[in-house]
Amino acid sequence: MGRAVLAVLVLANVLYLAWTLGGLALFGTVPARLTETEPHRMGQQIRPELLQIVPEPSAPR
């Protein structure tokens, strides 16, 4: 019983690794990070010129 559970967990991990690296693209399963590119994401932004990065105030000691 324990070996079967271990085998299933190892198989699940191998399949997950293959999926995250894009190895299962042949079967039509591709993680979103491999299909989205930066130019596409830049086009989805709404008014990016309004973004302002402000420094975090230093914490009192």
C-alpha positions in Angstrom: 0.0 0.0 0.0 2.8 2.4 0.9 4.7 1.7 -2.2 1.7 2.3 -4.4 1.0 5.7 -2.7 4.7 6.6 -3.2 4.6 5.6 -6.8 1.5 7.7 -7.4 3.1 10.7 -5.7 6.3 10.4 -7.7 4.3 10.1 -11.0 2.2 13.1 -10.1 5.4 15.2 -9.4 6.9 14.1 -12.7 3.8 15.0 -14.6 3.6 18.4 -12.9 7.3 19.1 -13.7 6.7 18.1 -17.3 3.6 20.4 -17.5 5.4 23.4 -15.9 8.3 23.1 -18.4 5.9 22.9 -21.3 6.6 19.2 -22.0 2.9 18.4 -22.3 2.2 21.1 -25.0 1.8 18.3 -27.5 -1.4 17.3 -25.7 -2.7 20.9 -25.6 -1.8 21.6 -21.9 0.4 24.6 -21.6 0.9 26.7 -18.4 -0.2 30.4 -18.8 3.3 31.7 -18.3 4.4 30.0 -21.5 1.6 31.4 -23.6 1.7 35.0 -22.4 4.4 37.3 -23.6 5.3 40.7 -22.3 4.2 42.7 -25.3 0.8 41.0 -25.0 0.6 41.8 -21.3 1.7 45.4 -21.9 -1.2 45.8 -24.2 -3.6 44.8 -21.5 -2.5 47.5 -19.1 -4.8 50.4 -18.4 -3.1 53.8 -18.2 0.3 52.5 -17.1 1.7 56.1 -17.1 -0.2 56.7 -13.8 1.9 54.0 -12.0 4.1 55.6 -9.4 6.6 53.7 -7.2 7.1 55.3 -3.8 9.7 54.2 -1.3 8.6 52.5 1.8 8.9 54.6 4.9 11.6 53.4 7.2 10.4 51.6 10.2 11.0 53.3 13.6 13.7 51.6 15.8 
